[in-house]
Amino acid sequence: NGHKLNHRKFHLNLRKNFFTVRVTEHWNRLPREVVKSPSLEILKTRLDVILGNML
């Protein structure tokens, strides 16, 4: 579980728009085989498959 990102809640609406705040929940929902990909190219391929299945 070492690849999970911490998702913090903020009281200011301004911080909710930060990229790091917006993507943490999405990243943490990804399957383990995508997150633990050994290279960027494999991560992209696996992510394309996951996103393609969602359509």
Buried (B, 14 or more C-beta within 10 A) or exposed (E): EEEEEEEEEEEEEEEEEEEEBEEBEEBBEBEEEBBEBEEEEEBEEBBEEBEEEEE
